[in-house]
Amino acid sequence: MPTVGQRPEGRLSLTRVGLGQSNLTFRLIDQSGKKWVLRRPPLGRLLESAHDVAREARILKALGPTAVPVPQVYGELPRGATSDGAPAFLMSWVDGNVVDTMNSAEALDAEGRRSISVGLARTLARIHAVDVQRAGLSELASHKAYAPRQLKRWKGQWEQSKTRELPRLDDLTLWLEQRLPVEREVVLVHGDFHVRNVIVTAGTSDVAAVLDWELSSLGHPLADLGTLLAYWPHPGEVGLGGFTPTALPGFLTRDSMIAEYARASEADVGDIVFWQVLALWKLAIIAEGVLRRTKDQPLNKAAAGAPEAAEISGLVDRAWHVIAHA
């Protein structure tokens, strides 16, 4: 709970914020204007092991003393505090901007866009540099090869959440299973690292906080870089919901992002094609899950709407395009 001097005064107002459609985020404001953030799972039927907000809170607490910028966690809410009995936790409000709409991206100048690009690559390197043993995260997940674990998990999620058959995604699953890379590193991975999941400082565009650690695990660092590239459309490419900020002048190209990350982390990025394809495949399955949840429970739909079936198919097509041009 908030520390002394930060406790709420008077009546609280609760407003949903952000465009996320997995764990839900709400802004709490008291009568004096102090702000906090509440995180809870989505409404309706949930897949087993998904949307574990208590686990997310533990990860954020562990990262507090590290070089990774994250909000401060005050604590988990008592059982029964939410109307449906769902778990929830409270964390600090971090001032800054989130580039989560085309308008917010277009409001930045070219230098601001470049600064965000560089900041994302360098922040990702900081995440992968975390000493998981010292941070108390060595038991967060298995230390076995990450790609096979991801394929097994998300292949199962697809079977449980799909709204139709998608043969090209099934073919992509086979392509990935037949080209598993050798993995020699085990680091903390964010699992969903992209421009919408960070807060940047107004004026400087420096990364002030990394959000949405729900999919965090232990695994290969290029998995996160692949995810970042999957969310990084070039001019003329399609993004979910028409969101293509990185096509604007100033944002680095995907090749430049790979190079910037390699400089910051000194990592070998030779297998990046596999990891980018895996990320696009996984993103398509996650988007399908969002589509399924919003069909089951319309209250889960965020302000930006839900992914459309054609957009999800487009992600699969992009993965095949990456393969064809590798």
N, C-alpha and C positions, 0 to 999 in steps of 0.2 A: 504494500500500500504506500501512498505518497509519504515522504518523510515529514517531520514536523516543520511547519512553515509553508508546506505545500498542500496541506489538507484542504479539501473543498470547503467553500463558504457558501451557504445558502443552497438554493435549488440548482440541480444539475440539468443541463440539456444534452441530449445524445443525438448525433447526426452521423449518418454513414458517409465516409469519405473514400476517395480513391476509386479506381476502376477495377480492382481485383475482384475475381469471382470465385476464388477458392476460399481460404479463410477470410472472414469479413472484418473490416476495420471501421471503427467508429471514433469520432472526436467527442470527448467529454469537456464541457465548459461550465465553470461555476459562475456565480453572480459577480465575482470580482474579475472575471476574465481569464483565470488560470485554465490551462488546457492539459489534457492527458489523452492517451490513445488506448482504446479497448480492442482486443482481438478475440474472436470466437470462431467456431466452425460455421460453415453454411447451414442453411435449414434443409430439412427433408432427409431423404435416404442417402446415407454415406457409404462409400466403399470401405471395407475393412482396412485398418491401419492408416487411412488417409485423414488429413486435417487434424493432426495431433498438436493442438496449440500448447499443451503443457511441455511437450518436447521442444517446440519452437522457443518457448520462454527460457528453458534451461540453456539452449544454445546461445541466446542473446546474453544471458547472465555470464556465461563462460567467456564470451568475447569482450566483455566490458573492459578488462585490463589490457587487452591486446592493441595492436596498431590498426585494427579494423574498426572503422567508425560505425557504431550501432546505437540505437536508443537505449536508455536505462530502463531496466525492468524493475517495477516496484513489487510485484507479487501476483500470484494467482488468486482469482476471486473464490470465495467460499463456495462449496458445492451447493447448488440451488439458487445462487445469486441471479442467474439468468432465468427468464420465464419458462424456458423449456428444459432447464437443468443442464444445459451444455456447459462444458468447461470454458473458461475465459481468463485472460490476464490483462494487467494494466501496465503501460509503459509511458515513458516521457514523450512529450510532443517536441519534435525537432523542427525549428524554423528553417525555411528555405523553399525551394521550388521543386516540383516533380514534373519532368517532361513527359506528360502522359496524354497530351492531345497535340494535334497538328498546330493549333493556335499557339500553345506554349513553346513548341519548337521553332515556329516562325518568328516569335517575339525575340529570340536570341539572335545576336549578330554572328558573323562567321567565326570570330575568335572565340565567342562563348561556346559555339558548337564544337570547335576543335578542342577547347579546354575540357569539355565533358567527355569527349572521345578519349583523350589521353588519361583523364582521371579515372575512367572506367577500367582501362587496361591496367593502370598501376594499382588501383584498388583490388582488382582481381588477383594480381600478384601478391598483394599483402594477405589476402585470404588464404592463398595457397602456402604462404610462408608461416602460418600459425603453427606453433609447436603443440600438436594435439594432446600430447602427453601432459605437458605443463598446464594447458588450459583445462584439463579434465575431460577431454572429449575423445579419448582413445577408445572408449567403449560405445561411442555413438552409433557405430555400424560395423559390419563385417570388414575385415582387412583383405578379403579375397578380391580377385579381379572385378573391377567395377562394371565394365561393359556387359558381361554375362548376367550379372545381377540386375542391371537395368533392363536388359532385354526380357528376362524372365518376369520381372515385376510389371512392366508396362504392356507386355504382350497379354498378361492376365487382366490388366485394367481395361485394355481394349475389348476383350471378350465380354467383360461385365458391363461396359458403359456404351458400347457402340449403338448407334441408332439405325444403321444400315450396313450392308456389306460393302467393302472397299478393297477389291482385289489388288490394286496397285500398292496399297499399304501392306497387305499380306506378302506381296513379292518383295517389298523393301525389307520386311522382317527377315526373310530368307537371305537376302543380300548381306545384311548385317551379321547374321549368325554364321555365315560362311567366311567372314573377313575380320574376325576378332583379332585385335592387335595384341602384342605382348605388352603387359603392364608391369612396370618396375617401381612405380611410385604410389604411395598412399598419402593423400593430403585431405584437408578439409575442403569439401566442395559445397558451394552454395546451392546448386541444383536448379536455379531459375534466375540467373544473373543477367539483367538487361536494363536498359535505360529507364524503364518505368518503375523499377524496383530500387531506385536510389533517390535520396533527397540531395539536391545540390544547393550550395550557398548562393543566395542572391548576389549578383554583381560579379562574383569570381567564377561561378560554375564549378567550384571544387566540390568533391563528394563529401557531404556532411553526415550521411548515414546510409547504411545498406539495410534494406527492409526485406520482409517476406522470406524467412528462412525455413519455411515448412518442408521443403524438399531437400534440405541440407543432409549431407551424408559424408562418408569417407570414401575416397575414390581417386580417380585419375584427374589431374589438373586440366587436361585438354577437354574434358567433358564440359567444364564451365565455359571455356573459350568457344567451344562449338555452339553452346547455347547462346552466347552473346552474338555470334555470327548469324545464327538462325533468326534472331530478332533484328538483324542489321541489313534491311533491303537497300539495294542500289537503285538509282534512278531507273524507272520503268518496271521495277518489280513490285509485286503485290504484297501487302502486309495485312494481318488480321484487322478487320474493322476499318480498312483504309488508312491505317496508321503507318506511315512511311517517313518518319522524321529524318532518318539517316540518309535519305536521298537528297536532302537539302544541302546547299553549298556550305562548306566548313567542316561537316562531319567527315572523319577519316574514312577511307575505303576499307573493305574487309581485309585486304592484304596489308594495309598500313596498320590496322588494329592488331593483326597477327604479329607484325614486326615490333610494334610498341610493347605488346605483352612479352614477347621473347626477350626484348632488352631489359624489361623490368624484372623478369623472373629468371632469366638465363635458362629457360626451359627448351627442350627439344620439341619443335612443333611439326615434325615430319609426318605424323599420322593425322593431321588436322582434318583431312577430307572425311575419314571414317567418323570422327567425332562430330563434325558438322552435320553429316547425314543422320547420325544417331539422334542429334538434337532436334532436327526437323521432324523426324519420325515420332519422337517423344512429344514434341509440341503439338503435332496433329492429334495424338491420343489424348493429351490433356485438354485440348480445345473441344474434342468430342465429348469428354466427360463434362465440361462446362455446359455444352449444348444439351446433354442428357439431363443435368440437374435443373437447368432453367425450364425444360419441358416438364419435368416432374414437379417443380415448385417455382412458379414465376417470381416469387419474392426474392429468389437468389440472383435475379438478373441485375447487373450493374447498370449505371447510367449510360454507358457506352453500348449497351445491348449485349447480346450473346453472339458467339461465332456462328457463321453460317456454314452449311454443309459444303458449299462450293469453295469457301475459303480454306476449309480443312483439306479438301481434295487438292487445292492449290499448293499447300505446304508439301504434300507428298510429291506433287509434280516438281517443285523446287528441289527436293532431295534428289530426284532422278536427274535433274539438270546439273546439279553439282557433280554427280557421278559421271555424267556424260562429258563434262568439261574438265575433269580432274587431270 
